[in-house]
Amino acid sequence: MLSRVFTVLLVWLVLDLYFFQAIKTVTSNQRIYWMYWGIECVVMLIAFYFFISGKFATAAPKNLNLISGLMMVMVLPKLFVAPVLMLEDIFRLVFSGFRWVTHFFSSDKNNEIALMVSRRKFISQAAILLAVIPFAGLLYGVVKGKYQYTIRRVKLKFNDLPDAFHGFTITQLSDIHSGSFDDEKAVAKGIEMINAQKSDVIFFTGDLVNNKADEMLPWKKMFSTLNAPMGKFSILGNHDYGDYIAWESEHAKTNNLQQLKNTHGEIGFKLLLNENVRLEKNGQTISLLGVENWGLRGFHQYGDLKKALTNVNQNEFKILLSHDPSHWEAQVLQHPKHIHLTLSGHTHGMQMGIEVPGFRWSPVQYIYKQWAGAYQQNGKYIYVNRGFGFLGYPGRVGILPEITVITLEKA
């Protein structure tokens, strides 16, 4: 652990020193130098203290979000512009080498020349301006973006949807991460937006908390006001099991999970633990399946799809709630029982990226093939919600918090 901390801090320091050379090229103002290193040292020392003291494992989620957020705001902009500075340094090194060779073989040895070409002021200015863009974006994401709730509406058509469910509406929420919330009014506005959709049902696809069940205590009353005429249903996500912090005993961890399960009921959600229920409308039904967390890349696989499908017939219309979208390709697509629609979350869209008409990008797409929005394969759909809350970085840039409204239609 300590070796990793020192490695991270060393890389951070080297990056700071490298970027500082660009600042020195642009200005000789000593006050700017002191300001730059003063801010860097304060943030670095705070991060160093949290990691070395062991408080990283026990600190409140809001404090962890603050530390990780500060680190990202200070480091990511420099990583963004480092390639620009590096390319110019490579050019200067090559050109300086060429000048040195030319001078070495020159007959006029008395002609003094600068063998090392100076960094161009223009390049340093451009690099600093480029760094300002992600820096400003990350700050905006912290101040504004993390509560900028967005309604995303999707219509999905199925040939075998029961007639009674044509026009059936679903509001999907995911990744609430209540331990990260720090603005009651902003969250209340999100709750109002959800209820304003007046959907038939509300589905929540996991990660109610960051680690501990009591993170939800200040928010239980607010989330219990969510309403839908045909009910509210939920599943667990990877963070709900308390796997990412140290517990005083296994008993304490088990009690925490049971408390969290009780919380789902206390706010009016029917928690599905590898089981199914039937939703009925005008004498027709669809099957709703809910599995515990099942993921690849080191995530626990508590989910049991076979158990969740108990007593569900092949020809029934099925909707599956599964937190991690990697479950879809790993088990759902190939399952002999046709599961029409899977609803997931987990990725958060990495809380940063670009989404404009005709183009979208996020670093998370290099980890998850299905990372945000709707995907279809072999007549089966998955929708990946971008998340209602936030974790780690206390903000959102480009990938905004999402409330999904899905309308089912008979093709």
C-alpha positions as CSV (number, residue, x, y, z in Angstrom):
1,M,0.0,0.0,0.0
2,L,2.7,2.5,1.0
3,S,4.7,1.7,-2.1
4,R,1.7,2.5,-4.3
5,V,1.1,5.8,-2.4
6,F,4.7,6.9,-2.9
7,T,4.6,5.9,-6.6
8,V,1.4,8.0,-7.1
9,L,2.9,11.0,-5.3
10,L,6.2,10.7,-7.2
11,V,4.4,10.7,-10.5
12,W,2.3,13.6,-9.4
13,L,5.5,15.5,-8.3
14,V,7.3,14.8,-11.6
15,L,4.2,16.0,-13.5
16,D,4.1,19.2,-11.5
17,L,7.8,19.9,-12.1
18,Y,7.3,19.3,-15.8
19,F,4.3,21.6,-16.1
20,F,6.1,24.2,-14.0
21,Q,8.7,24.5,-16.8
22,A,5.9,25.8,-19.1
23,I,4.9,28.3,-16.4
24,K,8.6,29.5,-16.1
25,T,8.8,30.0,-19.9
26,V,5.7,32.2,-19.9
27,T,6.4,34.3,-16.8
28,S,9.1,35.2,-14.3
29,N,6.7,36.4,-11.7
30,Q,7.8,34.9,-8.4
31,R,4.3,35.4,-6.8
32,I,2.9,33.1,-9.4
33,Y,5.6,30.5,-8.7
34,W,4.9,30.6,-4.9
35,M,1.1,30.4,-5.6
36,Y,1.5,27.4,-7.9
37,W,3.7,25.4,-5.5
38,G,1.7,26.5,-2.4
39,I,-1.5,25.1,-3.8
40,E,0.2,22.0,-5.1
41,C,1.9,21.2,-1.8
42,V,-1.2,21.8,0.3
43,V,-3.3,19.4,-1.8
44,M,-0.4,16.8,-2.0
45,L,0.1,16.9,1.8
46,I,-3.6,16.4,2.5
47,A,-3.7,13.4,0.2
48,F,-0.5,12.1,1.6
49,Y,-1.9,12.4,5.2
50,F,-5.1,10.6,4.3
51,F,-3.3,7.7,2.7
52,I,-0.4,7.3,5.2
53,S,-2.5,7.8,8.4
54,G,-4.9,5.0,7.3
55,K,-7.9,7.4,7.3
56,F,-8.5,6.6,3.7
57,A,-10.2,3.4,4.8
58,T,-12.3,5.0,7.5
59,A,-13.0,8.5,6.4
60,A,-16.5,9.7,5.6
61,P,-17.5,9.3,1.9
62,K,-17.7,13.1,1.5
63,N,-14.1,13.5,2.7
64,L,-12.9,10.8,0.4
65,N,-14.8,12.5,-2.5
66,L,-13.1,15.8,-1.6
67,I,-9.6,14.4,-1.6
68,S,-10.0,12.4,-4.8
69,G,-11.7,15.4,-6.4
70,L,-8.9,17.7,-5.5
71,M,-6.4,15.3,-6.9
72,M,-8.2,14.9,-10.1
73,V,-8.6,18.7,-10.5
74,M,-4.9,19.2,-10.0
75,V,-3.5,16.2,-11.9
76,L,-5.8,15.5,-14.9
77,P,-5.4,18.9,-16.7
78,K,-1.6,18.4,-16.6
79,L,-1.9,14.9,-18.0
80,F,-4.1,16.4,-20.7
81,V,-1.4,18.8,-21.9
82,A,1.7,16.7,-21.1
83,P,1.8,15.1,-24.6
84,V,1.9,18.6,-26.2
85,L,4.9,19.7,-24.1
86,M,6.5,16.3,-24.7
87,L,6.2,16.5,-28.4
88,E,7.8,19.9,-28.4
89,D,10.6,18.7,-26.1
90,I,11.3,15.8,-28.5
91,F,11.5,18.3,-31.4
92,R,13.8,20.5,-29.5
93,L,16.0,17.6,-28.5
94,V,16.3,16.4,-32.1
95,F,16.9,19.9,-33.5
96,S,19.5,20.6,-30.8
97,G,21.2,17.3,-31.7
98,F,21.3,18.3,-35.3
99,R,22.8,21.7,-34.4
100,W,25.4,20.0,-32.2
101,V,26.5,17.6,-35.0
102,T,26.6,20.4,-37.5
103,H,28.8,22.5,-35.2
104,F,31.0,19.5,-34.4
105,F,31.9,19.0,-38.1
106,S,32.1,22.7,-38.8
107,S,35.4,24.2,-39.8
108,D,34.6,27.3,-37.8
109,K,35.0,26.1,-34.3
110,N,35.2,29.7,-32.9
111,N,31.5,30.4,-33.8
112,E,29.7,30.0,-30.5
113,I,26.1,28.8,-30.8
114,A,23.4,27.8,-28.3
115,L,23.5,24.0,-28.5
116,M,20.2,23.6,-26.7
117,V,17.2,25.2,-28.3
118,S,14.9,27.0,-25.8
119,R,11.3,26.0,-25.4
120,R,9.1,28.3,-27.4
121,K,7.0,30.7,-25.4
122,F,4.0,30.1,-27.7
123,I,3.9,26.4,-27.0
124,S,4.0,26.9,-23.3
125,Q,1.2,29.5,-23.5
126,A,-0.8,27.1,-25.6
127,A,-0.2,24.3,-23.1
128,I,-1.4,26.4,-20.2
129,L,-4.5,27.5,-22.0
130,L,-5.2,23.9,-22.9
131,A,-4.9,22.9,-19.3
132,V,-7.4,25.6,-18.3
133,I,-10.1,23.9,-20.3
134,P,-10.3,20.6,-18.3
135,F,-9.5,22.4,-15.1
136,A,-12.5,24.7,-15.6
137,G,-14.6,21.8,-16.7
138,L,-13.7,19.7,-13.6
139,L,-14.5,22.6,-11.3
140,Y,-17.8,23.2,-13.0
141,G,-18.6,19.5,-12.6
142,V,-18.1,19.8,-8.9
143,V,-20.0,23.1,-8.4
144,K,-22.9,22.5,-10.8
145,G,-22.7,19.3,-12.9
146,K,-23.1,16.7,-10.1
147,Y,-26.8,17.7,-9.5
148,Q,-27.7,18.7,-13.0
149,Y,-30.3,15.9,-13.3
150,T,-31.3,15.0,-16.9
151,I,-34.4,13.2,-18.0
152,R,-33.6,10.7,-20.8
153,R,-36.6,9.2,-22.7
154,V,-36.4,6.0,-24.6
155,K,-39.0,4.0,-26.5
156,L,-38.4,0.3,-27.0
157,K,-40.5,-1.9,-29.3
158,F,-41.1,-5.6,-28.9
159,N,-43.1,-8.0,-31.1
160,D,-44.3,-10.1,-28.2
161,L,-45.1,-7.4,-25.6
162,P,-48.5,-8.2,-24.1
163,D,-51.1,-5.8,-25.5
164,A,-52.0,-4.4,-22.0
165,F,-48.4,-3.2,-21.6
166,H,-48.3,-1.1,-24.8
167,G,-47.4,2.4,-23.6
168,F,-46.2,1.0,-20.2
169,T,-43.7,3.5,-18.6
170,I,-40.7,2.7,-16.4
171,T,-38.6,5.2,-14.5
172,Q,-35.2,3.8,-13.9
173,L,-32.8,5.1,-11.3
174,S,-29.3,3.7,-10.5
175,D,-26.2,4.4,-8.4
176,I,-27.7,6.8,-5.9
177,H,-24.6,6.7,-3.7
178,S,-26.4,8.6,-0.9
179,G,-23.2,8.8,1.2
180,S,-21.8,11.4,-1.3
181,F,-24.8,13.8,-1.2
182,D,-24.1,17.2,0.3
183,D,-27.0,19.4,-1.0
184,E,-30.5,18.5,0.3
185,K,-32.3,21.0,-1.9
186,A,-30.6,19.7,-5.1
187,V,-31.4,16.1,-4.2
188,A,-35.0,17.1,-3.4
189,K,-35.3,18.7,-6.9
190,G,-34.2,15.3,-8.4
191,I,-36.9,13.5,-6.4
192,E,-39.5,16.0,-7.7
193,M,-38.4,15.4,-11.2
194,I,-38.7,11.6,-10.8
195,N,-42.3,11.9,-9.4
196,A,-43.2,14.3,-12.1
197,Q,-42.7,11.6,-14.8
198,K,-45.7,9.7,-13.3
199,S,-44.4,6.4,-14.6
200,D,-46.2,3.1,-14.0
201,V,-43.3,1.7,-12.1
202,I,-39.9,2.8,-10.6
203,F,-36.9,0.5,-10.9
204,F,-33.7,1.1,-9.0
205,T,-30.7,-0.8,-10.2
206,G,-28.3,-0.8,-7.3
207,D,-25.7,1.1,-5.2
208,L,-27.9,2.8,-2.8
209,V,-24.9,3.7,-0.6
210,N,-21.1,3.9,-1.0
211,N,-20.3,1.4,1.8
212,K,-22.5,1.7,4.9
213,A,-26.2,1.4,5.4
214,D,-26.3,4.5,7.7
215,E,-25.3,6.7,4.8
216,M,-28.9,6.5,3.8
217,L,-30.4,7.7,7.1
218,P,-30.6,11.4,6.3
219,W,-32.2,10.6,3.0
220,K,-34.8,7.9,3.9
221,K,-37.7,10.3,4.3
222,M,-37.0,12.0,1.0
223,F,-36.7,8.9,-1.1
224,S,-39.7,7.3,0.6
225,T,-41.8,10.0,-1.2
226,L,-41.1,8.4,-4.6
227,N,-44.3,6.9,-5.9
228,A,-45.5,4.8,-8.8
229,P,-49.0,3.2,-9.1
230,M,-47.6,-0.3,-9.9
231,G,-44.8,-0.3,-7.3
232,K,-41.1,0.3,-6.8
233,F,-38.6,-2.5,-7.2
234,S,-34.8,-2.6,-6.5
235,I,-31.7,-4.7,-6.5
236,L,-28.2,-4.5,-4.8
237,G,-25.1,-3.1,-6.5
238,N,-21.5,-3.9,-5.8
239,H,-21.1,-1.0,-3.2
240,D,-24.0,-2.1,-1.2
241,Y,-22.2,-5.2,0.3
242,G,-19.6,-3.2,2.2
243,D,-16.8,-4.9,0.4
244,Y,-14.6,-1.8,0.0
245,I,-13.9,-0.8,3.6
246,A,-12.5,-2.5,6.7
247,W,-15.0,-3.8,9.3
248,E,-14.3,-4.6,12.9
249,S,-15.8,-8.0,12.4
250,E,-17.6,-10.1,9.9
251,H,-20.6,-9.9,12.1
252,A,-20.6,-6.1,11.7
253,K,-20.4,-6.4,8.0
254,T,-23.3,-8.9,7.9
255,N,-25.4,-6.6,10.1
256,N,-24.7,-3.7,7.8
257,L,-26.0,-5.6,4.8
258,Q,-29.1,-6.6,6.6
259,Q,-29.7,-3.0,7.7
260,L,-29.4,-1.9,4.1
261,K,-31.8,-4.6,2.9
262,N,-34.3,-3.3,5.5
263,T,-33.8,0.2,4.3
264,H,-35.0,-0.7,0.8
265,G,-38.3,-1.8,2.4
266,E,-38.5,1.3,4.6
267,I,-38.4,3.6,1.6
268,G,-41.0,1.5,-0.1
269,F,-39.0,-0.6,-2.5
270,K,-39.4,-4.3,-3.0
271,L,-35.8,-5.6,-3.0
272,L,-35.3,-8.5,-5.4
273,L,-32.6,-11.0,-4.3
274,N,-32.2,-13.5,-7.2
275,E,-36.0,-13.8,-7.5
276,N,-38.9,-12.7,-9.7
277,V,-42.3,-11.1,-9.4
278,R,-45.1,-10.7,-11.9
279,L,-46.5,-7.3,-12.9
280,E,-50.2,-7.5,-13.9
281,K,-52.2,-5.1,-16.0
282,N,-55.7,-5.8,-17.4
283,G,-55.3,-9.5,-16.9
284,Q,-51.9,-9.8,-18.6
285,T,-48.5,-10.1,-17.0
286,I,-44.8,-9.6,-17.5
287,S,-42.1,-11.1,-15.3
288,L,-39.7,-8.9,-13.5
289,L,-36.4,-10.5,-12.5
290,G,-33.9,-9.1,-10.0
291,V,-30.4,-10.5,-9.4
292,E,-27.8,-9.6,-6.8
293,N,-24.6,-8.0,-8.1
294,W,-22.8,-10.0,-10.8
295,G,-19.8,-8.5,-12.6
296,L,-16.5,-9.2,-14.4
297,R,-13.1,-7.7,-13.8
298,G,-12.8,-8.7,-10.2
299,F,-16.3,-7.7,-9.0
300,H,-18.2,-10.2,-6.9
301,Q,-20.7,-12.6,-8.6
302,Y,-23.4,-12.9,-6.0
303,G,-26.1,-12.9,-8.7
304,D,-27.9,-16.2,-9.6
305,L,-29.8,-15.8,-12.9
306,K,-31.0,-19.4,-12.9
307,K,-32.6,-18.9,-9.4
308,A,-34.1,-15.6,-10.5
309,L,-35.8,-17.4,-13.4
310,T,-37.5,-20.0,-11.2
311,N,-41.0,-20.7,-12.4
312,V,-40.7,-18.2,-15.3
313,N,-41.8,-19.6,-18.6
314,Q,-40.0,-19.3,-21.9
315,N,-42.8,-17.4,-23.6
316,E,-43.3,-14.8,-20.8
317,F,-42.1,-11.2,-21.4
318,K,-39.1,-10.6,-19.1
319,I,-37.4,-7.6,-17.7
320,L,-34.2,-8.1,-15.7
321,L,-32.6,-5.8,-13.2
322,S,-28.9,-6.5,-13.0
323,H,-26.5,-3.8,-11.7
324,D,-23.4,-4.5,-13.8
325,P,-23.8,-4.4,-17.6
326,S,-21.0,-6.9,-18.1
327,H,-23.6,-9.5,-16.9
328,W,-25.6,-9.0,-20.1
329,E,-23.0,-10.4,-22.6
330,A,-21.6,-12.9,-20.1
331,Q,-24.8,-14.7,-19.2
332,V,-28.0,-13.0,-20.3
333,L,-27.6,-12.9,-24.1
334,Q,-26.7,-16.6,-24.3
335,H,-29.4,-17.8,-21.8
336,P,-31.9,-20.2,-23.4
337,K,-34.8,-18.2,-21.8
338,H,-35.3,-15.1,-23.8
339,I,-34.8,-12.0,-21.6
340,H,-36.2,-9.1,-23.5
341,L,-34.9,-6.1,-21.6
342,T,-32.1,-5.8,-19.0
343,L,-31.7,-2.6,-17.0
344,S,-28.2,-1.8,-15.5
345,G,-26.1,1.0,-14.1
346,H,-22.7,0.8,-12.4
347,T,-20.5,2.6,-14.9
348,H,-21.6,6.2,-14.1
349,G,-20.3,7.0,-17.6
350,M,-17.2,7.6,-15.5
351,Q,-18.9,10.9,-14.7
352,M,-16.9,12.6,-17.4
353,G,-17.0,12.6,-21.2
354,I,-18.5,14.1,-24.2
355,E,-22.1,13.6,-25.4
356,V,-23.3,15.7,-28.3
357,P,-25.7,14.7,-31.2
358,G,-23.9,12.1,-33.3
359,F,-20.9,11.6,-31.0
360,R,-20.2,10.5,-27.5
361,W,-17.1,9.5,-25.7
362,S,-16.0,8.6,-22.2
363,P,-12.9,6.8,-20.9
364,V,-15.2,4.1,-19.4
365,Q,-16.0,2.8,-23.0
366,Y,-12.5,1.2,-23.0
367,I,-13.6,-0.9,-20.0
368,Y,-17.3,-1.6,-20.7
369,K,-18.7,-2.3,-24.1
370,Q,-22.2,-1.2,-22.9
371,W,-21.6,1.9,-20.8
372,A,-24.5,4.3,-21.3
373,G,-27.8,4.2,-23.1
374,A,-29.6,1.5,-25.1
375,Y,-28.0,-1.4,-26.9
376,Q,-29.6,-4.2,-28.9
377,Q,-28.5,-7.6,-30.0
378,N,-30.5,-10.6,-31.2
379,G,-33.8,-9.0,-30.3
380,K,-32.6,-8.4,-26.7
381,Y,-32.1,-4.9,-25.2
382,I,-30.0,-3.5,-22.4
383,Y,-30.2,0.0,-21.1
384,V,-27.3,1.3,-19.0
385,N,-28.3,4.2,-16.7
386,R,-25.6,6.9,-16.2
387,G,-26.4,7.1,-12.4
388,F,-28.2,9.5,-10.2
389,G,-25.4,10.1,-7.7
390,F,-21.6,10.3,-7.9
391,L,-18.6,8.6,-6.3
392,G,-14.9,9.3,-6.2
393,Y,-14.8,12.5,-8.2
394,P,-17.5,14.7,-6.6
395,G,-18.8,16.1,-9.9
396,R,-19.9,15.3,-13.4
397,V,-18.5,16.8,-16.6
398,G,-20.4,16.0,-19.9
399,I,-22.0,12.8,-18.5
400,L,-24.8,14.2,-16.3
401,P,-26.8,12.4,-13.6
402,E,-29.7,10.6,-15.2
403,I,-33.3,9.8,-14.7
404,T,-34.4,7.4,-17.4
405,V,-38.0,7.1,-18.6
406,I,-38.6,4.0,-20.8
407,T,-41.8,3.4,-22.7
408,L,-42.6,-0.1,-23.9
409,E,-44.4,-0.4,-27.1
410,K,-45.9,-3.3,-29.1
411,A,-44.2,-3.4,-32.5
